[in-house]
Structure formats: C-alpha cells, structure tokens
Amino acid sequence: MNGQEEKKRQLVADGLKSIWFPFTQMQEFTPDDVLIIAEGKGVFLRDVDGRDYIDGVSSLWTNVHGHRKEQIDRAIREQLNRVAHSTLLGLAHEPAIVCARKLLEIVPKGLTRVFYSESGSTAVEIALKMAFQYQQQAAGGDPRKIRFMSLTNAYHGDTLGSVSAGGIDLFHATYRELLFPTVKAAAPYCYRCPFGASYPGCRFDCLSQLENLLAAHAHELAALIIEPLVQGAAGILVQPPGYLKRVRELCTRYGVLMIADEVAVGFGKTGRMFACEHEDVAPDILALGKGLSGGYLPLAATVATEEIYKGFLARFDEFKTFFHGHTYTGNPLACAAAIANLDVFAEERVIEGSGEKIERLTQGLTPIASLNHVGEVRQRGFMVGIELVADRETKALYPPAERIGHKVILEARKRGLIIRPLGDVIVLMPPLCITTEEIDRLCEITYESIRAVA
Ligand code: PLP
C-alpha cells in the first residue's frame, strides 16, 4: 500500500470511528460505502483518489450553478474580507438586506417579508410557528385554528414540527409521542393511486378528499402545507396539472393559510424559478432552502405576506413578537453567496436556457423507462424519480432487505456518477449548469447501473 492509499484508509477508518453519519444505519455502513470527496468543479466531484463523478443529485439537491462557480466563490471571499459573522438579533448587515430585497423581487406576488434561517427544516418550522401565532393573535386570525393539514408521504424536514407536518410513516412510528397530530390528505401518487383510479381520466378523488377534509376541519386549521408541483423526498411524485392551483383555491375558499414548501423544488429545479409559477399560485408563506445559496452555505428563508407580518406588530409589552431566531440566522457569508447565486441566475439567463436541457433529459430517460424493473419514470424539469419494482405487471416492491436502490447507486459510483436513492426510487437531480453531453452521460450511466442489478 503506497502512502496515498494508507492515508485514505486511515481517513475512512477515522471517519467511521468518529462520525455518526446522518440518516445512516451505521451498523451496515462499511468502509466500501465511504467515499471521500476532496474537491469539486462544475458538475463534477472528485474523490481523494482523483476519480471524477457527475454530481447527479446536486449535493443533496442544493447545487445550482456547479461547484467552484467563480462569481459565488468571489462573493464569499470578498465578504470574508469584511466579516464572517454578525448577528441579526438587534443588528443588521448589508448582505442580509440586499439578499432579502433581491429575493422579494422574484418570489410569487404578495410575499413581502423575509425571515432567515439555516436549513429547510427550520424554514418549515418557522412557517408553522408563524401561521400558528398569526392565528392566535392577529386581527384576521382565529385562535381556534391550531392544527395543520398536509399530504401523505410528504417530507418537510426532520425537526419535530416539520416531521409532524410531514407524512413519512416510518418517522411518525418512531417519534410518535413527540409529534403533534395533523390532518392528512392522500398525496396524488398516480402510479399507485390510493383511490385505485388511473390518471388521466380519473375524477381527481384526491382533490375531492382534500376538499372534504378542508371543509370538515377548516375551523381548526391554521394552515395547509404542501410541496408545490413535486413531492420530492416522497419519491419525486409529480402532481397532475391543475392540482396545485385547485389546492390554492380551496385554501382561500375555506380560510386556511397556504404554506408552499419550495425547499426542494425552488430555484429552477422544475424549469421555473419557483414551482408555484407553473400554476400562477401565490402562497401565504413560502419556505426556501437548499438552492438559495447556490448549494454553498447553510441558508434558508421563510417569506410571508404583509398581512401575516402585520399580525405580529404591537407594543413590546403585548408580547406579539415572533419568538424565533438562531445564532447564525442570516449569516453574512451565506447571504453573500445567495446574492451571487441570484445574480448568476439573472446574468446567465439560467432559467431561460434550461428548456433544452430538460428536453434532453426527457430523451435520455426514454430507454430507462423500458428496463425490466423500472415501474415508472417521473420527471418534472431537472427532477427525476425512477421507481424500481420487483414486477412491472403487479408493481410489487422489492423486499426492503434487498436494498435495490442502494445497489444501483453503488454501481453508478463505479461508473463515475454520484446519486442517492429514496428507498427504491432512484433520484436524478443534476445542477442546472449541466451540459447536454453531461446529461447524456448521466442517463447512460443510470441505465447501465440499473441494468447491472435489477
Ligand atoms: N422541505 C423539503 C420539501 C425538503 O425536500 C427538505 C429536505 O430534503 C426539507 C424541507 C428539509 O431541508 P433540510 O434538509 O435543509 O433541513
């Protein structure tokens, strides 16, 4: 073993001895699973051995313009020469102000106030607290409205509030005693329709159920929270056209606030800057994270309407303040990265240029859809879910112990592609800067990797 190999072996051993990895069954996490990333450039990540991989899920759905994007690197360095951190609790700084102004220029209409935090989970947590407190204390609120409605399968984060709002059964079973109850409507999962119907041609039973639940619970619902257009971590479940718009109409009709969780779908992933734009929907509260800083630094934002904001205005001793704020809320380095990220979107006309890439991705996915164990390929913009099944006829799942999704990603690694599955759904979500040639390669490797194990 040469010096470099020995150093790597030691790193892997130290990593496994010292780090408790997130969302990872450590007992089964072996040295073979540990891939040590040393650097990145554009759409590629490079490991300590100097092997390049396409970053097929944009470093957990965050990276937008590629790694080491010059403008973002420079913005962070320049900010570093001024100050790395200063609090937003009682003080302000220019990057937070400029970033908020720029964000407000592009978010759906009616949203006027930016509340910063550090992760998608906190953005959601804040949205829930905001909606709840608004109902408790605002002139337009109703203190009986203390509950939330959401969709089955939804993932809104891993903190207690966001898990409560979410609909992942496994997490609810594990943490049940710590969670608050919510009203759940069935997600529009057309491939496995919970109402036994098939789209198109169905009667939208999912929307009828959602409306019935809203009608029955409106008096106690502070808000409905939904991922617009695509339920990401649920398995890239793409909502049928018109679904989101109808949900917005129903929320308005029944007097329930609408929280749009665009943590996953925001910043160009669906082909528009925000997914709500596809159906001309304006939520009452918008949760943003992941791509906000271009995939560079932890930054999130919860953006509210003026009506909601005003519900918190009062004399100090009326105690209507929004009681929230973390140490690193609105960190200047992260805000500087976000400003540069938004500038690149505008300067390089990223959204305008994405149509051709999305089309190429659709073409590249076509052969994958006919593989023996591919039940369905779902795509919206740059977001792709490939659902693997043991049997295409019956749609039978693989036994969980088979870990088929995991096997596919290990094959992909061997071929120079980093992806991460959601159970048996293989997810592709490349950075928006990916070229058409790189898209072809991404699809080819995915095809070969699935064929190798399924
Ligand atoms: N909301 C959605 C829709 C997400 O997809 C995620 C993460 O995947 C979150 C919230 C939580 O974000 P974070 O992991 O940054 O806390």
Boltz pocket constraint, residues with backbone or C-beta under 6 A from the ligand:
constraints:
  - pocket:
      binder: B
      contacts: [[A, 118], [A, 119], [A, 120], [A, 121], [A, 122], [A, 124], [A, 155], [A, 156], [A, 157], [A, 158], [A, 227], [A, 232], [A, 233], [A, 261], [A, 262], [A, 263], [A, 264], [A, 265], [A, 289], [A, 290]]
      max_distance: 6.0
